Amino acid sequence: MKISSSKLLNDVQQHFHTKIGDFYFFEKYAVVEYAENVVVSMPTISNMISRSKAFYGTEKQFGLIVNKVNNYSTIPSDAMKLESELKNLVCTAVVSYNLPSVVNFDLENHFFKAINRKLFSSIEEAEKWVLSMLIE
């Protein structure tokens, strides 16, 4: 389910539609819905990293929900670079709707060291987990 069709849409504070996907910023987390067949790498998401820093700063902890509504590719080795760029990103929930996405999640997990990651089958479950990880 896309954010635009969910109850979360009412709580969006900023939305950016780009050729690599849709990025939604909420008070404590961001949601990304990558475009079909895009290759996700540090160069392609550098603009969104900058916008995340502008929105959350460098100290406020936040979470990320990757809503896999489309098929796309990632450069798994960029995970460590992402962790060093966004030190206040503490958790990532990945919402998967098919088996290949689950396999990719397992592969990507080998490259993440600092960010807690978990797989979900619904955006609502992912949101609850992310918010629970951010309780101070």
Beta strands, then each sheet from edge to edge (+ up, - down):
strand 1: 14-18
strand 2: 21-25
strand 3: 29-34
strand 4: 39-40
strand 5: 62-67
strand 6: 73-74
strand 7: 89-95
strand 8: 116-120
sheet 1: 1+ 2- 3+ 5+ 7+ 8+
sheet 2: 4+ 6+
end
